[in-house]
Amino acid sequence: MSFILVLDGPKDDDVQEKIDGLTFIVEQDLVNLFGGFTIKSFRSGDMIRLMITPDKQIEGGGCSSCPSCG
């Protein structure tokens, strides 16, 4: 399962969480579907990477299973 991160502003029904000065915004439909997310960061060379995993795995996958698509 993969997720696309974008720089965006919140919509009225989005869930917001501020962590170490960064605000993460997630659509409420995704929180309902996956039960939330865990974000881990790690350094790879001179870059800091984020790994985002859903709290609940669902069957299927791909863009067609995402409520954000379509």
PDB file of N, H, CA, C and O in Angstrom:
ATOM      1  N   MET A   1       0.856  -1.169   0.000  1.00  0.00           N
ATOM      2  CA  MET A   1       0.000   0.000   0.000  1.00  0.00           C
ATOM      3  C   MET A   1       0.900   1.230   0.000  1.00  0.00           C
ATOM      4  O   MET A   1       1.861   1.302   0.767  1.00  0.00           O
ATOM      5  N   SER A   2       0.596   2.175  -0.841  1.00  0.00           N
ATOM      6  H   SER A   2      -0.185   2.117  -1.464  1.00  0.00           H
ATOM      7  CA  SER A   2       1.372   3.411  -0.860  1.00  0.00           C
ATOM      8  C   SER A   2       0.423   4.601  -0.851  1.00  0.00           C
ATOM      9  O   SER A   2      -0.738   4.501  -1.249  1.00  0.00           O
ATOM     10  N   PHE A   3       0.940   5.706  -0.393  1.00  0.00           N
ATOM     11  H   PHE A   3       1.883   5.786  -0.069  1.00  0.00           H
ATOM     12  CA  PHE A   3       0.160   6.936  -0.288  1.00  0.00           C
ATOM     13  C   PHE A   3       0.960   8.061  -0.926  1.00  0.00           C
ATOM     14  O   PHE A   3       2.190   8.061  -0.875  1.00  0.00           O
ATOM     15  N   ILE A   4       0.277   9.002  -1.516  1.00  0.00           N
ATOM     16  H   ILE A   4      -0.722   9.002  -1.558  1.00  0.00           H
ATOM     17  CA  ILE A   4       0.922  10.144  -2.139  1.00  0.00           C
ATOM     18  C   ILE A   4       0.818  11.332  -1.185  1.00  0.00           C
ATOM     19  O   ILE A   4      -0.264  11.655  -0.694  1.00  0.00           O
ATOM     20  N   LEU A   5       1.939  11.965  -0.933  1.00  0.00           N
ATOM     21  H   LEU A   5       2.817  11.702  -1.332  1.00  0.00           H
ATOM     22  CA  LEU A   5       1.957  13.169  -0.096  1.00  0.00           C
ATOM     23  C   LEU A   5       1.988  14.398  -0.994  1.00  0.00           C
ATOM     24  O   LEU A   5       2.700  14.430  -1.997  1.00  0.00           O
ATOM     25  N   VAL A   6       1.219  15.396  -0.626  1.00  0.00           N
ATOM     26  H   VAL A   6       0.640  15.371   0.189  1.00  0.00           H
ATOM     27  CA  VAL A   6       1.213  16.656  -1.367  1.00  0.00           C
ATOM     28  C   VAL A   6       1.244  17.807  -0.380  1.00  0.00           C
ATOM     29  O   VAL A   6       0.833  17.659   0.771  1.00  0.00           O
ATOM     30  N   LEU A   7       1.724  18.937  -0.824  1.00  0.00           N
ATOM     31  H   LEU A   7       2.058  19.057  -1.759  1.00  0.00           H
ATOM     32  CA  LEU A   7       1.640  20.158  -0.026  1.00  0.00           C
ATOM     33  C   LEU A   7       0.298  20.786  -0.328  1.00  0.00           C
ATOM     34  O   LEU A   7       0.010  21.129  -1.475  1.00  0.00           O
ATOM     35  N   ASP A   8      -0.519  20.937   0.689  1.00  0.00           N
ATOM     36  H   ASP A   8      -0.285  20.659   1.620  1.00  0.00           H
ATOM     37  CA  ASP A   8      -1.879  21.402   0.487  1.00  0.00           C
ATOM     38  C   ASP A   8      -2.370  22.036   1.778  1.00  0.00           C
ATOM     39  O   ASP A   8      -1.760  21.864   2.833  1.00  0.00           O
ATOM     40  N   GLY A   9      -3.447  22.751   1.695  1.00  0.00           N
ATOM     41  H   GLY A   9      -3.943  22.891   0.838  1.00  0.00           H
ATOM     42  CA  GLY A   9      -4.077  23.308   2.867  1.00  0.00           C
ATOM     43  C   GLY A   9      -5.237  22.427   3.300  1.00  0.00           C
ATOM     44  O   GLY A   9      -5.725  21.620   2.508  1.00  0.00           O
ATOM     45  N   PRO A  10      -5.686  22.565   4.535  1.00  0.00           N
ATOM     46  CA  PRO A  10      -6.774  21.715   5.029  1.00  0.00           C
ATOM     47  C   PRO A  10      -8.123  22.104   4.434  1.00  0.00           C
ATOM     48  O   PRO A  10      -8.377  23.264   4.112  1.00  0.00           O
ATOM     49  N   LYS A  11      -8.970  21.100   4.301  1.00  0.00           N
ATOM     50  H   LYS A  11      -8.764  20.157   4.562  1.00  0.00           H
ATOM     51  CA  LYS A  11     -10.376  21.322   3.946  1.00  0.00           C
ATOM     52  C   LYS A  11     -11.171  21.224   5.244  1.00  0.00           C
ATOM     53  O   LYS A  11     -10.636  20.803   6.270  1.00  0.00           O
ATOM     54  N   ASP A  12     -12.418  21.604   5.206  1.00  0.00           N
ATOM     55  H   ASP A  12     -12.853  21.946   4.373  1.00  0.00           H
ATOM     56  CA  ASP A  12     -13.231  21.670   6.419  1.00  0.00           C
ATOM     57  C   ASP A  12     -13.308  20.353   7.177  1.00  0.00           C
ATOM     58  O   ASP A  12     -13.302  20.357   8.408  1.00  0.00           O
ATOM     59  N   ASP A  13     -13.380  19.223   6.474  1.00  0.00           N
ATOM     60  H   ASP A  13     -13.384  19.219   5.474  1.00  0.00           H
ATOM     61  CA  ASP A  13     -13.574  17.941   7.161  1.00  0.00           C
ATOM     62  C   ASP A  13     -12.280  17.137   7.308  1.00  0.00           C
ATOM     63  O   ASP A  13     -12.342  15.957   7.654  1.00  0.00           O
ATOM     64  N   ASP A  14     -11.112  17.733   7.057  1.00  0.00           N
ATOM     65  H   ASP A  14     -11.062  18.692   6.776  1.00  0.00           H
ATOM     66  CA  ASP A  14      -9.829  17.042   7.194  1.00  0.00           C
ATOM     67  C   ASP A  14      -9.417  16.917   8.654  1.00  0.00           C
ATOM     68  O   ASP A  14      -9.799  17.727   9.499  1.00  0.00           O
ATOM     69  N   VAL A  15      -8.634  15.888   8.927  1.00  0.00           N
ATOM     70  H   VAL A  15      -8.325  15.230   8.241  1.00  0.00           H
ATOM     71  CA  VAL A  15      -8.056  15.678  10.253  1.00  0.00           C
ATOM     72  C   VAL A  15      -6.651  16.272  10.223  1.00  0.00           C
ATOM     73  O   VAL A  15      -5.892  16.022   9.286  1.00  0.00           O
ATOM     74  N   GLN A  16      -6.299  17.059  11.245  1.00  0.00           N
ATOM     75  H   GLN A  16      -6.915  17.262  12.006  1.00  0.00           H
ATOM     76  CA  GLN A  16      -4.976  17.677  11.316  1.00  0.00           C
ATOM     77  C   GLN A  16      -4.248  17.207  12.571  1.00  0.00           C
ATOM     78  O   GLN A  16      -4.843  17.078  13.641  1.00  0.00           O
ATOM     79  N   GLU A  17      -2.950  16.953  12.421  1.00  0.00           N
ATOM     80  H   GLU A  17      -2.466  17.058  11.552  1.00  0.00           H
ATOM     81  CA  GLU A  17      -2.114  16.558  13.559  1.00  0.00           C
ATOM     82  C   GLU A  17      -0.781  17.275  13.418  1.00  0.00           C
ATOM     83  O   GLU A  17      -0.120  17.175  12.385  1.00  0.00           O
ATOM     84  N   LYS A  18      -0.392  17.997  14.463  1.00  0.00           N
ATOM     85  H   LYS A  18      -0.929  18.077  15.302  1.00  0.00           H
ATOM     86  CA  LYS A  18       0.883  18.715  14.445  1.00  0.00           C
ATOM     87  C   LYS A  18       1.916  17.892  15.211  1.00  0.00           C
ATOM     88  O   LYS A  18       1.700  17.530  16.368  1.00  0.00           O
ATOM     89  N   ILE A  19       3.052  17.597  14.550  1.00  0.00           N
ATOM     90  H   ILE A  19       3.228  17.891  13.610  1.00  0.00           H
ATOM     91  CA  ILE A  19       4.121  16.798  15.148  1.00  0.00           C
ATOM     92  C   ILE A  19       5.436  17.510  14.904  1.00  0.00           C
ATOM     93  O   ILE A  19       5.830  17.721  13.756  1.00  0.00           O
ATOM     94  N   ASP A  20       6.112  17.880  15.970  1.00  0.00           N
ATOM     95  H   ASP A  20       5.793  17.709  16.902  1.00  0.00           H
ATOM     96  CA  ASP A  20       7.416  18.550  15.873  1.00  0.00           C
ATOM     97  C   ASP A  20       7.415  19.715  14.887  1.00  0.00           C
ATOM     98  O   ASP A  20       8.346  19.869  14.096  1.00  0.00           O
ATOM     99  N   GLY A  21       6.377  20.523  14.939  1.00  0.00           N
ATOM    100  H   GLY A  21       5.621  20.398  15.582  1.00  0.00           H
ATOM    101  CA  GLY A  21       6.307  21.715  14.104  1.00  0.00           C
ATOM    102  C   GLY A  21       5.775  21.482  12.698  1.00  0.00           C
ATOM    103  O   GLY A  21       5.589  22.445  11.955  1.00  0.00           O
ATOM    104  N   LEU A  22       5.526  20.243  12.309  1.00  0.00           N
ATOM    105  H   LEU A  22       5.677  19.460  12.913  1.00  0.00           H
ATOM    106  CA  LEU A  22       4.940  19.928  11.004  1.00  0.00           C
ATOM    107  C   LEU A  22       3.476  19.576  11.193  1.00  0.00           C
ATOM    108  O   LEU A  22       3.130  18.812  12.094  1.00  0.00           O
ATOM    109  N   THR A  23       2.616  20.126  10.351  1.00  0.00           N
ATOM    110  H   THR A  23       2.897  20.747   9.619  1.00  0.00           H
ATOM    111  CA  THR A  23       1.199  19.799  10.412  1.00  0.00           C
ATOM    112  C   THR A  23       0.875  18.819   9.298  1.00  0.00           C
ATOM    113  O   THR A  23       1.084  19.110   8.121  1.00  0.00           O
ATOM    114  N   PHE A  24       0.362  17.653   9.677  1.00  0.00           N
ATOM    115  H   PHE A  24       0.192  17.416  10.634  1.00  0.00           H
ATOM    116  CA  PHE A  24      -0.056  16.634   8.725  1.00  0.00           C
ATOM    117  C   PHE A  24      -1.570  16.711   8.596  1.00  0.00           C
ATOM    118  O   PHE A  24      -2.282  16.786   9.597  1.00  0.00           O
ATOM    119  N   ILE A  25      -2.054  16.692   7.367  1.00  0.00           N
ATOM    120  H   ILE A  25      -1.475  16.632   6.554  1.00  0.00           H
ATOM    121  CA  ILE A  25      -3.480  16.799   7.086  1.00  0.00           C
ATOM    122  C   ILE A  25      -3.900  15.551   6.327  1.00  0.00           C
ATOM    123  O   ILE A  25      -3.274  15.178   5.335  1.00  0.00           O
ATOM    124  N   VAL A  26      -4.960  14.908   6.797  1.00  0.00           N
ATOM    125  H   VAL A  26      -5.468  15.211   7.603  1.00  0.00           H
ATOM    126  CA  VAL A  26      -5.455  13.684   6.175  1.00  0.00           C
ATOM    127  C   VAL A  26      -6.955  13.819   5.987  1.00  0.00           C
ATOM    128  O   VAL A  26      -7.655  14.334   6.859  1.00  0.00           O
ATOM    129  N   GLU A  27      -7.444  13.355   4.844  1.00  0.00           N
ATOM    130  H   GLU A  27      -6.875  12.937   4.136  1.00  0.00           H
ATOM    131  CA  GLU A  27      -8.876  13.358   4.616  1.00  0.00           C
ATOM    132  C   GLU A  27      -9.561  12.432   5.620  1.00  0.00           C
ATOM    133  O   GLU A  27      -9.071  11.338   5.900  1.00  0.00           O
ATOM    134  N   GLN A  28     -10.680  12.872   6.150  1.00  0.00           N
ATOM    135  H   GLN A  28     -11.078  13.761   5.923  1.00  0.00           H
ATOM    136  CA  GLN A  28     -11.419  12.076   7.144  1.00  0.00           C
ATOM    137  C   GLN A  28     -11.786  10.704   6.600  1.00  0.00           C
ATOM    138  O   GLN A  28     -11.766   9.725   7.346  1.00  0.00           O
ATOM    139  N   ASP A  29     -12.121  10.611   5.312  1.00  0.00           N
ATOM    140  H   ASP A  29     -12.137  11.407   4.707  1.00  0.00           H
ATOM    141  CA  ASP A  29     -12.470   9.320   4.714  1.00  0.00           C
ATOM    142  C   ASP A  29     -11.315   8.325   4.818  1.00  0.00           C
ATOM    143  O   ASP A  29     -11.543   7.136   5.043  1.00  0.00           O
ATOM    144  N   LEU A  30     -10.074   8.802   4.656  1.00  0.00           N
ATOM    145  H   LEU A  30      -9.890   9.768   4.474  1.00  0.00           H
ATOM    146  CA  LEU A  30      -8.913   7.914   4.770  1.00  0.00           C
ATOM    147  C   LEU A  30      -8.707   7.455   6.212  1.00  0.00           C
ATOM    148  O   LEU A  30      -8.351   6.300   6.447  1.00  0.00           O
ATOM    149  N   VAL A  31      -8.927   8.348   7.179  1.00  0.00           N
ATOM    150  H   VAL A  31      -9.216   9.286   6.988  1.00  0.00           H
ATOM    151  CA  VAL A  31      -8.819   7.971   8.596  1.00  0.00           C
ATOM    152  C   VAL A  31      -9.884   6.920   8.918  1.00  0.00           C
ATOM    153  O   VAL A  31      -9.603   5.949   9.621  1.00  0.00           O
ATOM    154  N   ASN A  32     -11.098   7.109   8.410  1.00  0.00           N
ATOM    155  H   ASN A  32     -11.327   7.898   7.840  1.00  0.00           H
ATOM    156  CA  ASN A  32     -12.169   6.131   8.648  1.00  0.00           C
ATOM    157  C   ASN A  32     -11.818   4.780   8.029  1.00  0.00           C
ATOM    158  O   ASN A  32     -12.070   3.738   8.633  1.00  0.00           O
ATOM    159  N   LEU A  33     -11.245   4.792   6.844  1.00  0.00           N
ATOM    160  H   LEU A  33     -11.041   5.639   6.354  1.00  0.00           H
ATOM    161  CA  LEU A  33     -10.930   3.554   6.137  1.00  0.00           C
ATOM    162  C   LEU A  33      -9.757   2.807   6.758  1.00  0.00           C
ATOM    163  O   LEU A  33      -9.795   1.582   6.880  1.00  0.00           O
ATOM    164  N   PHE A  34      -8.706   3.543   7.153  1.00  0.00           N
ATOM    165  H   PHE A  34      -8.675   4.537   7.054  1.00  0.00           H
ATOM    166  CA  PHE A  34      -7.476   2.912   7.633  1.00  0.00           C
ATOM    167  C   PHE A  34      -7.284   2.996   9.143  1.00  0.00           C
ATOM    168  O   PHE A  34      -6.323   2.427   9.661  1.00  0.00           O
ATOM    169  N   GLY A  35      -8.154   3.676   9.859  1.00  0.00           N
ATOM    170  H   GLY A  35      -8.934   4.139   9.439  1.00  0.00           H
ATOM    171  CA  GLY A  35      -8.055   3.750  11.309  1.00  0.00           C
ATOM    172  C   GLY A  35      -6.950   4.663  11.806  1.00  0.00           C
ATOM    173  O   GLY A  35      -6.646   4.662  12.998  1.00  0.00           O
ATOM    174  N   GLY A  36      -6.348   5.437  10.930  1.00  0.00           N
ATOM    175  H   GLY A  36      -6.595   5.438   9.961  1.00  0.00           H
ATOM    176  CA  GLY A  36      -5.246   6.322  11.294  1.00  0.00           C
ATOM    177  C   GLY A  36      -3.953   5.861  10.641  1.00  0.00           C
ATOM    178  O   GLY A  36      -3.939   4.893   9.880  1.00  0.00           O
ATOM    179  N   PHE A  37      -2.864   6.563  10.945  1.00  0.00           N
ATOM    180  H   PHE A  37      -2.875   7.349  11.563  1.00  0.00           H
ATOM    181  CA  PHE A  37      -1.584   6.294  10.304  1.00  0.00           C
ATOM    182  C   PHE A  37      -0.448   6.465  11.307  1.00  0.00           C
ATOM    183  O   PHE A  37      -0.564   7.223  12.270  1.00  0.00           O
ATOM    184  N   THR A  38       0.643   5.755  11.070  1.00  0.00           N
ATOM    185  H   THR A  38       0.737   5.140  10.288  1.00  0.00           H
ATOM    186  CA  THR A  38       1.868   5.920  11.834  1.00  0.00           C
ATOM    187  C   THR A  38       2.912   6.514  10.902  1.00  0.00           C
ATOM    188  O   THR A  38       3.117   6.019   9.794  1.00  0.00           O
ATOM    189  N   ILE A  39       3.569   7.571  11.348  1.00  0.00           N
ATOM    190  H   ILE A  39       3.403   7.973  12.249  1.00  0.00           H
ATOM    191  CA  ILE A  39       4.593   8.239  10.545  1.00  0.00           C
ATOM    192  C   ILE A  39       5.935   8.051  11.232  1.00  0.00           C
ATOM    193  O   ILE A  39       6.092   8.384  12.406  1.00  0.00           O
ATOM    194  N   LYS A  40       6.901   7.517  10.495  1.00  0.00           N
ATOM    195  H   LYS A  40       6.774   7.246   9.541  1.00  0.00           H
ATOM    196  CA  LYS A  40       8.260   7.351  11.000  1.00  0.00           C
ATOM    197  C   LYS A  40       9.199   8.086  10.054  1.00  0.00           C
ATOM    198  O   LYS A  40       8.999   8.090   8.840  1.00  0.00           O
ATOM    199  N   SER A  41      10.218   8.703  10.621  1.00  0.00           N
ATOM    200  H   SER A  41      10.381   8.699  11.608  1.00  0.00           H
ATOM    201  CA  SER A  41      11.208   9.378   9.783  1.00  0.00           C
ATOM    202  C   SER A  41      12.562   8.707   9.977  1.00  0.00           C
ATOM    203  O   SER A  41      12.871   8.178  11.045  1.00  0.00           O
ATOM    204  N   PHE A  42      13.358   8.746   8.912  1.00  0.00           N
ATOM    205  H   PHE A  42      13.107   9.177   8.045  1.00  0.00           H
ATOM    206  CA  PHE A  42      14.710   8.209   8.994  1.00  0.00           C
ATOM    207  C   PHE A  42      15.595   8.951   8.014  1.00  0.00           C
ATOM    208  O   PHE A  42      15.130   9.496   7.012  1.00  0.00           O
ATOM    209  N   ARG A  43      16.872   8.959   8.325  1.00  0.00           N
ATOM    210  H   ARG A  43      17.249   8.517   9.139  1.00  0.00           H
ATOM    211  CA  ARG A  43      17.849   9.640   7.480  1.00  0.00           C
ATOM    212  C   ARG A  43      18.432   8.642   6.496  1.00  0.00           C
ATOM    213  O   ARG A  43      18.787   7.521   6.861  1.00  0.00           O
ATOM    214  N   SER A  44      18.524   9.064   5.248  1.00  0.00           N
ATOM    215  H   SER A  44      18.236   9.975   4.951  1.00  0.00           H
ATOM    216  CA  SER A  44      19.125   8.264   4.185  1.00  0.00           C
ATOM    217  C   SER A  44      20.102   9.170   3.454  1.00  0.00           C
ATOM    218  O   SER A  44      19.708   9.971   2.605  1.00  0.00           O
ATOM    219  N   GLY A  45      21.387   9.036   3.794  1.00  0.00           N
ATOM    220  H   GLY A  45      21.706   8.386   4.484  1.00  0.00           H
ATOM    221  CA  GLY A  45      22.379   9.967   3.245  1.00  0.00           C
ATOM    222  C   GLY A  45      22.122  11.352   3.804  1.00  0.00           C
ATOM    223  O   GLY A  45      22.069  11.525   5.022  1.00  0.00           O
ATOM    224  N   ASP A  46      21.961  12.340   2.938  1.00  0.00           N
ATOM    225  H   ASP A  46      22.004  12.199   1.949  1.00  0.00           H
ATOM    226  CA  ASP A  46      21.692  13.702   3.405  1.00  0.00           C
ATOM    227  C   ASP A  46      20.200  14.040   3.353  1.00  0.00           C
ATOM    228  O   ASP A  46      19.817  15.199   3.509  1.00  0.00           O
ATOM    229  N   MET A  47      19.365  13.030   3.135  1.00  0.00           N
ATOM    230  H   MET A  47      19.675  12.088   3.008  1.00  0.00           H
ATOM    231  CA  MET A  47      17.918  13.257   3.055  1.00  0.00           C
ATOM    232  C   MET A  47      17.211  12.660   4.265  1.00  0.00           C
ATOM    233  O   MET A  47      17.657  11.659   4.825  1.00  0.00           O
ATOM    234  N   ILE A  48      16.112  13.279   4.660  1.00  0.00           N
ATOM    235  H   ILE A  48      15.750  14.092   4.206  1.00  0.00           H
ATOM    236  CA  ILE A  48      15.239  12.721   5.681  1.00  0.00           C
ATOM    237  C   ILE A  48      14.004  12.201   4.966  1.00  0.00           C
ATOM    238  O   ILE A  48      13.336  12.933   4.235  1.00  0.00           O
ATOM    239  N   ARG A  49      13.713  10.934   5.186  1.00  0.00           N
ATOM    240  H   ARG A  49      14.255  10.340   5.779  1.00  0.00           H
ATOM    241  CA  ARG A  49      12.583  10.292   4.512  1.00  0.00           C
ATOM    242  C   ARG A  49      11.487   9.977   5.526  1.00  0.00           C
ATOM    243  O   ARG A  49      11.757   9.743   6.704  1.00  0.00           O
ATOM    244  N   LEU A  50      10.261   9.975   5.048  1.00  0.00           N
ATOM    245  H   LEU A  50      10.042  10.165   4.091  1.00  0.00           H
ATOM    246  CA  LEU A  50       9.113   9.633   5.877  1.00  0.00           C
ATOM    247  C   LEU A  50       8.516   8.318   5.402  1.00  0.00           C
ATOM    248  O   LEU A  50       8.375   8.085   4.201  1.00  0.00           O
ATOM    249  N   MET A  51       8.169   7.466   6.350  1.00  0.00           N
ATOM    250  H   MET A  51       8.284   7.655   7.326  1.00  0.00           H
ATOM    251  CA  MET A  51       7.461   6.232   6.037  1.00  0.00           C
ATOM    252  C   MET A  51       6.101   6.312   6.729  1.00  0.00           C
ATOM    253  O   MET A  51       6.020   6.486   7.945  1.00  0.00           O
ATOM    254  N   ILE A  52       5.056   6.186   5.952  1.00  0.00           N
ATOM    255  H   ILE A  52       5.122   6.045   4.964  1.00  0.00           H
ATOM    256  CA  ILE A  52       3.694   6.286   6.477  1.00  0.00           C
ATOM    257  C   ILE A  52       3.010   4.951   6.284  1.00  0.00           C
ATOM    258  O   ILE A  52       2.905   4.450   5.165  1.00  0.00           O
ATOM    259  N   THR A  53       2.544   4.376   7.385  1.00  0.00           N
ATOM    260  H   THR A  53       2.629   4.783   8.294  1.00  0.00           H
ATOM    261  CA  THR A  53       1.846   3.098   7.309  1.00  0.00           C
ATOM    262  C   THR A  53       0.467   3.231   7.944  1.00  0.00           C
ATOM    263  O   THR A  53       0.314   3.896   8.969  1.00  0.00           O
ATOM    264  N   PRO A  54      -0.534   2.601   7.337  1.00  0.00           N
ATOM    265  CA  PRO A  54      -1.876   2.659   7.913  1.00  0.00           C
ATOM    266  C   PRO A  54      -1.965   1.774   9.158  1.00  0.00           C
ATOM    267  O   PRO A  54      -1.300   0.741   9.243  1.00  0.00           O
ATOM    268  N   ASP A  55      -2.786   2.185  10.114  1.00  0.00           N
ATOM    269  H   ASP A  55      -3.326   3.024  10.045  1.00  0.00           H
ATOM    270  CA  ASP A  55      -2.977   1.393  11.326  1.00  0.00           C
ATOM    271  C   ASP A  55      -3.746   0.112  11.034  1.00  0.00           C
ATOM    272  O   ASP A  55      -3.587  -0.882  11.742  1.00  0.00           O
ATOM    273  N   LYS A  56      -4.579   0.129   9.994  1.00  0.00           N
ATOM    274  H   LYS A  56      -4.707   0.937   9.419  1.00  0.00           H
ATOM    275  CA  LYS A  56      -5.374  -1.043   9.637  1.00  0.00           C
ATOM    276  C   LYS A  56      -5.138  -1.336   8.159  1.00  0.00           C
ATOM    277  O   LYS A  56      -5.296  -0.457   7.311  1.00  0.00           O
ATOM    278  N   GLN A  57      -4.762  -2.570   7.858  1.00  0.00           N
ATOM    279  H   GLN A  57      -4.634  -3.284   8.546  1.00  0.00           H
ATOM    280  CA  GLN A  57      -4.579  -2.981   6.464  1.00  0.00           C
ATOM    281  C   GLN A  57      -5.942  -3.350   5.871  1.00  0.00           C
ATOM    282  O   GLN A  57      -6.799  -3.898   6.565  1.00  0.00           O
ATOM    283  N   ILE A  58      -6.133  -3.049   4.599  1.00  0.00           N
ATOM    284  H   ILE A  58      -5.437  -2.604   4.036  1.00  0.00           H
ATOM    285  CA  ILE A  58      -7.374  -3.410   3.934  1.00  0.00           C
ATOM    286  C   ILE A  58      -7.050  -4.299   2.745  1.00  0.00           C
ATOM    287  O   ILE A  58      -5.919  -4.319   2.261  1.00  0.00           O
ATOM    288  N   GLU A  59      -8.029  -5.016   2.291  1.00  0.00           N
ATOM    289  H   GLU A  59      -8.948  -5.000   2.685  1.00  0.00           H
ATOM    290  CA  GLU A  59      -7.868  -5.880   1.119  1.00  0.00           C
ATOM    291  C   GLU A  59      -7.723  -5.023  -0.127  1.00  0.00           C
ATOM    292  O   GLU A  59      -8.192  -3.885  -0.172  1.00  0.00           O
ATOM    293  N   GLY A  60      -7.070  -5.578  -1.133  1.00  0.00           N
ATOM    294  H   GLY A  60      -6.689  -6.502  -1.096  1.00  0.00           H
ATOM    295  CA  GLY A  60      -6.937  -4.878  -2.399  1.00  0.00           C
ATOM    296  C   GLY A  60      -5.782  -3.916  -2.377  1.00  0.00           C
ATOM    297  O   GLY A  60      -4.694  -4.258  -1.913  1.00  0.00           O
ATOM    298  N   GLY A  61      -5.994  -2.745  -2.862  1.00  0.00           N
ATOM    299  H   GLY A  61      -6.878  -2.467  -3.239  1.00  0.00           H
ATOM    300  CA  GLY A  61      -4.949  -1.745  -2.936  1.00  0.00           C
ATOM    301  C   GLY A  61      -4.999  -1.065  -4.286  1.00  0.00           C
ATOM    302  O   GLY A  61      -5.859  -1.354  -5.118  1.00  0.00           O
ATOM    303  N   GLY A  62      -4.087  -0.182  -4.481  1.00  0.00           N
ATOM    304  H   GLY A  62      -3.388   0.052  -3.804  1.00  0.00           H
ATOM    305  CA  GLY A  62      -4.067   0.563  -5.726  1.00  0.00           C
ATOM    306  C   GLY A  62      -5.000   1.736  -5.678  1.00  0.00           C
ATOM    307  O   GLY A  62      -5.745   1.906  -4.713  1.00  0.00           O
ATOM    308  N   CYS A  63      -4.971   2.529  -6.684  1.00  0.00           N
ATOM    309  H   CYS A  63      -4.366   2.391  -7.468  1.00  0.00           H
ATOM    310  CA  CYS A  63      -5.719   3.777  -6.718  1.00  0.00           C
ATOM    311  C   CYS A  63      -7.229   3.549  -6.674  1.00  0.00           C
ATOM    312  O   CYS A  63      -7.954   4.377  -6.122  1.00  0.00           O
ATOM    313  N   SER A  64      -7.715   2.454  -7.241  1.00  0.00           N
ATOM    314  H   SER A  64      -7.126   1.782  -7.690  1.00  0.00           H
ATOM    315  CA  SER A  64      -9.153   2.239  -7.280  1.00  0.00           C
ATOM    316  C   SER A  64      -9.746   2.013  -5.900  1.00  0.00           C
ATOM    317  O   SER A  64     -10.955   2.167  -5.724  1.00  0.00           O
ATOM    318  N   SER A  65      -8.919   1.647  -4.904  1.00  0.00           N
ATOM    319  H   SER A  65      -7.938   1.522  -5.047  1.00  0.00           H
ATOM    320  CA  SER A  65      -9.457   1.410  -3.559  1.00  0.00           C
ATOM    321  C   SER A  65      -9.408   2.654  -2.686  1.00  0.00           C
ATOM    322  O   SER A  65      -9.901   2.636  -1.558  1.00  0.00           O
ATOM    323  N   CYS A  66      -8.830   3.714  -3.181  1.00  0.00           N
ATOM    324  H   CYS A  66      -8.430   3.728  -4.097  1.00  0.00           H
ATOM    325  CA  CYS A  66      -8.669   4.940  -2.401  1.00  0.00           C
ATOM    326  C   CYS A  66      -9.857   5.860  -2.596  1.00  0.00           C
ATOM    327  O   CYS A  66     -10.202   6.174  -3.736  1.00  0.00           O
ATOM    328  N   PRO A  67     -10.498   6.306  -1.518  1.00  0.00           N
ATOM    329  CA  PRO A  67     -11.642   7.187  -1.666  1.00  0.00           C
ATOM    330  C   PRO A  67     -11.278   8.563  -2.209  1.00  0.00           C
ATOM    331  O   PRO A  67     -12.167   9.325  -2.590  1.00  0.00           O
ATOM    332  N   SER A  68      -9.985   8.899  -2.252  1.00  0.00           N
ATOM    333  H   SER A  68      -9.263   8.281  -1.942  1.00  0.00           H
ATOM    334  CA  SER A  68      -9.559  10.195  -2.774  1.00  0.00           C
ATOM    335  C   SER A  68      -9.577  10.214  -4.296  1.00  0.00           C
ATOM    336  O   SER A  68      -9.686  11.275  -4.911  1.00  0.00           O
ATOM    337  N   CYS A  69      -9.469   9.046  -4.894  1.00  0.00           N
ATOM    338  H   CYS A  69      -9.380   8.184  -4.394  1.00  0.00           H
ATOM    339  CA  CYS A  69      -9.434   8.961  -6.355  1.00  0.00           C
ATOM    340  C   CYS A  69     -10.843   8.894  -6.902  1.00  0.00           C
ATOM    341  O   CYS A  69     -11.749   8.342  -6.277  1.00  0.00           O
ATOM    342  N   GLY A  70     -11.007   9.464  -8.076  1.00  0.00           N
ATOM    343  H   GLY A  70     -10.271   9.912  -8.584  1.00  0.00           H
ATOM    344  CA  GLY A  70     -12.296   9.328  -8.734  1.00  0.00           C
ATOM    345  C   GLY A  70     -13.201  10.380  -8.298  1.00  0.00           C
ATOM    346  O   GLY A  70     -14.347  10.434  -8.746  1.00  0.00           O
TER     347      GLY A  70
END
